[in-house]
């Protein structure tokens, strides 16, 4: 047995409202669910990007909770990489810079493929990369 794909990826944010604006308005991801001061979820291709207020996810669910999701969360900055073609990365870089978002790094990997890195409003490392960096 082995998993067939990653269905969802989670990042923990310090300002849920600023994160929602960034992921929805800057990155163009559609919101699919949200609970004020706890989380906002976005569709991304066949997967989902989950953004949580880490403090809110550390509490165990109530005994009668409809969705008994166990506590989870982390402290500090995380990382998420979006797949993009070389042409899309060039367009993403222009789009992000037009929104005054600093590109921290822009380089070609030794085995081929380009990546650009930036930060979301909570300091999480966001990357756009060609899937070929992983041989995909």
C-alpha positions in Angstrom: 0.0 0.0 0.0 1.1 3.5 -0.7 -0.7 6.9 -1.0 -1.7 7.9 -4.5 -1.5 11.7 -4.1 -1.4 14.5 -1.5 -5.0 15.7 -1.0 -4.4 18.6 1.3 -1.6 20.7 2.6 -1.7 22.9 5.7 0.0 26.1 6.7 -0.4 27.9 10.0 -0.8 31.6 9.9 -0.7 34.5 12.4 -3.3 36.7 10.7 -6.1 34.7 9.1 -7.7 37.7 7.4 -4.4 38.9 5.8 -3.7 35.3 4.7 -7.2 35.0 3.1 -6.6 38.2 1.1 -3.2 37.0 -0.1 -4.2 33.5 -1.1 -7.5 34.6 -2.7 -6.7 37.9 -4.2 -3.0 37.6 -5.0 -2.8 33.9 -5.8 -6.3 33.6 -7.1 -7.3 30.5 -5.1 -11.1 30.1 -4.5 -12.2 29.8 -0.9 -14.2 26.6 -0.3 -14.7 26.8 3.4 -14.0 29.1 6.4 -14.6 29.5 10.1 -13.9 32.9 11.4 -10.7 33.1 13.6 -10.0 29.3 13.0 -9.4 28.4 9.3 -9.9 29.2 5.7 -9.6 26.5 3.0 -8.8 27.0 -0.7 -9.2 24.8 -3.8 -5.9 24.3 -5.7 -6.2 22.0 -8.7 -7.2 18.6 -7.5 -6.0 19.4 -3.9 -6.8 21.8 -1.1 -4.7 24.4 0.7 -5.7 24.6 4.4 -4.7 27.7 6.4 -5.2 27.5 10.1 -4.9 29.8 13.1 -2.5 27.5 15.0 -3.8 28.6 18.4 -7.3 27.6 17.5 -6.3 24.1 16.2 -4.5 23.1 19.4 -7.7 22.6 21.4 -9.3 19.2 21.3 -12.8 18.9 19.9 -15.7 18.9 22.2 -16.9 15.4 23.2 -20.1 15.9 21.1 -18.3 17.4 18.1 -19.7 16.5 14.7 -16.1 16.5 13.3 -13.8 15.1 15.9 -10.5 16.3 14.3 -7.7 15.8 16.7 -5.6 18.8 17.8 -2.8 19.8 15.5 -0.6 22.8 14.6 2.9 24.0 14.6 4.9 27.0 15.6 7.0 28.9 13.1 7.1 29.3 9.3 6.2 26.5 6.9 6.7 25.8 3.2 4.4 25.2 0.3 5.3 24.8 -3.3 2.9 25.3 -6.3 3.6 23.6 -9.6 4.1 25.9 -12.5 5.6 25.8 -16.0 8.6 27.9 -16.9 6.3 30.3 -18.7 3.9 30.5 -15.8 6.8 31.2 -13.4 7.8 34.2 -15.5 4.2 35.4 -15.4 3.9 34.7 -11.6 7.1 36.7 -11.0 5.8 39.7 -12.9 2.4 39.5 -11.2 3.8 39.2 -7.7 6.3 42.0 -8.2 3.4 44.2 -9.5 1.8 43.6 -6.1 5.0 44.7 -4.4 5.7 41.1 -3.2 9.5 40.5 -2.9 10.9 37.5 -4.7 13.5 36.1 -2.3 15.1 33.7 -4.8 14.9 32.9 -8.5 17.1 30.1 -9.8 17.6 27.1 -11.9 18.1 23.8 -10.1 21.2 21.8 -11.0 19.2 19.0 -12.5 16.9 21.4 -14.4 13.8 23.4 -13.5 13.2 26.8 -12.2 11.9 28.0 -8.8 10.9 31.3 -7.3 10.4 31.9 -3.6 8.4 34.5 -1.7 6.7 34.9 1.7 3.1 35.0 2.6 1.9 37.6 5.2 2.7 35.2 8.0 6.2 34.5 6.8 5.6 31.1 5.3 7.9 30.2 2.4 5.9 29.9 -0.8 7.5 28.5 -3.9 6.5 28.2 -7.5 8.5 25.5 -9.3 8.6 23.4 -12.4 7.6 19.8 -11.5 10.7 18.6 -13.3 12.8 19.6 -10.3 11.4 16.3 -8.9 11.5 14.4 -12.2 7.8 14.8 -12.8 
